[in-house]
Amino acid sequence: MPLNRIHNGDDSPDAPNPQTIVDRLRLRATEAPHQEAYRFLSETGDPAETLTYFELDERAKTIARAL
């Protein structure tokens, strides 16, 4: 497997194999939109905000459109 490919653990020919981090994010946003992607902590270490894969994908698309 080329080093620039991301392995998703499924070697079947029909398995999606994202080529870029953008592809990986879109796949995760489709497969697990409500799964937590990031948890931001306050200065005290307490959870302050979370971001799901769907929300992360939407924010990325908003930034991309602005560029």
ROVO-282205 format. One record per residue: residue number from 0; chain; x, y, z of N, C-alpha, C, O in turn. Coordinates in Angstrom, 2 decimals, m for minus. Layout:
REM ROVO-282205
> NUM,A,X,Y,Z,X,Y,Z,X,Y,Z,X,Y,Z;
...
END
This chain:
REM ROVO-282205
> 0,A,0.85,m1.17,0.00,0.00,0.00,0.00,0.90,1.24,0.00,1.84,1.31,0.79;
> 1,A,0.62,2.21,m0.87,1.42,3.43,m0.88,1.33,4.15,0.45,0.29,4.10,1.12;
> 2,A,2.39,4.82,0.85,2.42,5.48,2.14,1.44,6.64,2.24,1.03,7.02,3.34;
> 3,A,1.05,7.22,1.10,0.16,8.37,1.15,m1.30,7.97,1.28,m2.17,8.85,1.31;
> 4,A,m1.60,6.69,1.36,m2.98,6.24,1.51,m3.27,5.97,2.98,m2.40,5.52,3.73;
> 5,A,m4.48,6.25,3.38,m4.90,6.03,4.76,m5.58,4.67,4.82,m6.52,4.41,4.06;
> 6,A,m5.12,3.81,5.71,m5.72,2.48,5.82,m6.85,2.52,6.83,m6.67,3.01,7.94;
> 7,A,m7.99,2.01,6.44,m9.16,2.07,7.32,m9.45,0.74,8.01,m10.48,0.61,8.67;
> 8,A,m8.57,m0.25,7.86,m8.76,m1.52,8.54,m9.57,m2.54,7.78,m9.70,m3.68,8.22;
> 9,A,m10.11,m2.16,6.66,m10.94,m3.05,5.84,m10.26,m3.24,4.50,m10.13,m2.29,3.73;
> 10,A,m9.81,m4.46,4.21,m9.07,m4.73,2.98,m9.95,m5.23,1.84,m9.43,m5.60,0.79;
> 11,A,m11.27,m5.25,2.02,m12.13,m5.73,0.95,m12.11,m4.74,m0.22,m11.94,m3.54,m0.01;
> 12,A,m12.29,m5.24,m1.44,m12.21,m4.37,m2.61,m13.27,m3.27,m2.63,m13.05,m2.22,m3.24;
> 13,A,m14.41,m3.48,m1.97,m15.47,m2.49,m1.97,m15.35,m1.47,m0.82,m16.15,m0.54,m0.74;
> 14,A,m14.38,m1.65,0.03,m14.24,m0.77,1.18,m13.77,0.61,0.73,m12.89,0.72,m0.13;
> 15,A,m14.35,1.67,1.31,m13.87,3.02,0.97,m12.44,3.19,1.46,m12.09,2.72,2.55;
> 16,A,m11.63,3.85,0.69,m10.24,4.08,1.07,m9.91,5.54,0.78,m9.40,5.87,m0.29;
> 17,A,m10.19,6.42,1.74,m9.95,7.85,1.54,m8.50,8.14,1.19,m7.58,7.56,1.78;
> 18,A,m8.30,9.03,0.25,m6.96,9.39,m0.20,m6.38,10.57,0.56,m5.16,10.70,0.67;
> 19,A,m7.24,11.44,1.08,m6.78,12.64,1.77,m7.47,12.78,3.11,m8.42,12.06,3.42;
> 20,A,m7.00,13.72,3.91,m7.64,13.97,5.20,m9.05,14.52,4.99,m9.93,14.27,5.81;
> 21,A,m9.26,15.26,3.91,m10.60,15.76,3.59,m11.53,14.58,3.29,m12.66,14.55,3.77;
> 22,A,m11.05,13.63,2.49,m11.85,12.44,2.19,m12.16,11.67,3.46,m13.28,11.18,3.64;
> 23,A,m11.19,11.55,4.35,m11.38,10.83,5.61,m12.43,11.52,6.47,m13.30,10.86,7.04;
> 24,A,m12.36,12.84,6.55,m13.33,13.59,7.34,m14.74,13.42,6.77,m15.69,13.20,7.53;
> 25,A,m14.88,13.51,5.46,m16.21,13.35,4.85,m16.76,11.95,5.08,m17.95,11.78,5.32;
> 26,A,m15.90,10.94,5.01,m16.32,9.58,5.26,m16.81,9.43,6.71,m17.86,8.85,6.95;
> 27,A,m16.04,9.96,7.66,m16.43,9.87,9.07,m17.72,10.65,9.33,m18.56,10.21,10.12;
> 28,A,m17.87,11.80,8.67,m19.08,12.61,8.85,m20.30,11.87,8.31,m21.41,12.06,8.81;
> 29,A,m20.10,11.03,7.31,m21.19,10.24,6.75,m21.48,9.00,7.60,m22.64,8.69,7.87;
> 30,A,m20.42,8.31,8.02,m20.59,7.05,8.76,m20.95,7.26,10.24,m21.70,6.46,10.81;
> 31,A,m20.43,8.30,10.84,m20.66,8.52,12.28,m20.80,10.02,12.55,m19.97,10.60,13.25;
> 32,A,m21.84,10.65,12.01,m21.96,12.10,12.11,m22.04,12.64,13.54,m21.61,13.76,13.80;
> 33,A,m22.58,11.86,14.46,m22.77,12.35,15.83,m21.64,11.94,16.78,m21.67,12.26,17.96;
> 34,A,m20.64,11.22,16.24,m19.51,10.82,17.08,m18.62,12.04,17.35,m18.38,12.86,16.47;
> 35,A,m18.15,12.13,18.57,m17.30,13.24,18.96,m15.96,13.17,18.23,m15.28,12.14,18.26;
> 36,A,m15.60,14.26,17.56,m14.32,14.34,16.86,m13.28,15.03,17.73,m12.12,14.61,17.78;
> 37,A,m13.71,16.08,18.42,m12.80,16.85,19.28,m13.53,17.23,20.55,m14.74,17.46,20.57;
> 38,A,m12.76,17.30,21.62,m13.26,17.80,22.90,m12.28,18.89,23.34,m11.10,18.63,23.56;
> 39,A,m12.80,20.09,23.46,m11.99,21.22,23.90,m12.13,21.36,25.39,m13.23,21.25,25.94;
> 40,A,m11.02,21.62,26.06,m11.01,21.72,27.51,m10.81,23.16,27.95,m10.16,23.94,27.26;
> 41,A,m11.36,23.48,29.09,m11.14,24.81,29.67,m9.74,24.86,30.27,m9.02,23.86,30.27;
> 42,A,m9.38,26.00,30.78,m8.06,26.14,31.41,m7.92,25.23,32.62,m6.80,24.87,33.00;
> 43,A,m9.02,24.85,33.22,m8.98,23.98,34.40,m8.98,22.50,34.01,m8.85,21.62,34.87;
> 44,A,m9.12,22.24,32.72,m9.13,20.85,32.25,m10.50,20.24,32.13,m10.63,19.08,31.75;
> 45,A,m11.52,21.01,32.44,m12.89,20.52,32.33,m13.36,20.64,30.88,m12.97,21.57,30.18;
> 46,A,m14.21,19.71,30.43,m14.74,19.82,29.06,m15.49,21.14,28.88,m16.37,21.48,29.68;
> 47,A,m15.16,21.88,27.82,m15.79,23.17,27.56,m16.68,23.11,26.32,m17.72,23.77,26.27;
> 48,A,m16.27,22.34,25.35,m17.04,22.25,24.09,m16.64,20.97,23.38,m15.50,20.51,23.48;
> 49,A,m17.59,20.39,22.66,m17.29,19.23,21.82,m17.68,19.56,20.39,m18.48,20.45,20.13;
> 50,A,m17.09,18.82,19.47,m17.34,19.00,18.05,m17.50,17.62,17.44,m16.60,16.78,17.54;
> 51,A,m18.65,17.38,16.80,m18.87,16.08,16.16,m18.24,16.08,14.77,m17.83,17.12,14.26;
> 52,A,m18.16,14.90,14.17,m17.61,14.82,12.81,m18.47,15.60,11.82,m17.95,16.20,10.89;
> 53,A,m19.79,15.59,12.02,m20.67,16.36,11.14,m20.37,17.85,11.28,m20.22,18.55,10.27;
> 54,A,m20.28,18.34,12.51,m19.99,19.76,12.74,m18.63,20.15,12.20,m18.47,21.23,11.63;
> 55,A,m17.65,19.29,12.38,m16.31,19.55,11.87,m16.32,19.63,10.35,m15.68,20.52,9.77;
> 56,A,m17.03,18.73,9.70,m17.13,18.74,8.24,m17.83,20.02,7.77,m17.40,20.64,6.79;
> 57,A,m18.90,20.40,8.45,m19.61,21.63,8.07,m18.72,22.85,8.22,m18.72,23.73,7.35;
> 58,A,m17.96,22.93,9.29,m17.05,24.06,9.49,m15.96,24.07,8.42,m15.60,25.13,7.91;
> 59,A,m15.44,22.91,8.08,m14.41,22.83,7.05,m14.95,23.28,5.69,m14.27,23.99,4.95;
> 60,A,m16.18,22.88,5.38,m16.81,23.29,4.10,m17.06,24.80,4.08,m16.90,25.44,3.04;
> 61,A,m17.44,25.38,5.22,m17.65,26.82,5.30,m16.36,27.57,5.04,m16.36,28.57,4.31;
> 62,A,m15.28,27.11,5.63,m13.98,27.74,5.42,m13.55,27.59,3.97,m13.05,28.54,3.37;
> 63,A,m13.74,26.42,3.40,m13.36,26.17,2.01,m14.12,27.08,1.06,m13.54,27.60,0.10;
> 64,A,m15.41,27.29,1.31,m16.20,28.18,0.45,m15.70,29.62,0.54,m15.72,30.36,m0.45;
> 65,A,m15.26,30.02,1.72,m14.77,31.39,1.92,m13.44,31.62,1.20,m13.10,32.76,0.85;
> 66,A,m12.70,30.56,1.00,m11.40,30.71,0.32,m11.65,30.82,m1.15,m10.70,30.95,m1.93;
END
